[in-house]
Amino acid sequence: MEATISSKGQITLPKDLRDQLHLQTGDRVTFLVEEDGSVRLIPKHLSIRDLRGSLPKPSRPVSLEDMDRAIEKGSAGG
């Protein structure tokens, strides 16, 4: 697939590519330039709900007191 850069530096992604990546109006993408000069386009259209279940559940519940202690320890620099 190819695209042309406009005089304003804009690129329109071909419809086939947008469809394949499930990109919709308003979605964001990130461009990563690799060491070899190639570029990766990363779709950023996931909502926070899509991330549910991606982290393991804690082995035990964390109390508010535990959270407060961790915050206090972190703000004290160690």
ABEGO torsion letter per residue (X at the ends): XBBBBBAAGBBBBBAAAAAAAGBBBGBBBBBBBBAAGBBBBBBBABBAAAABGABBBBABBBBAAAAAAAAAAAAAGX
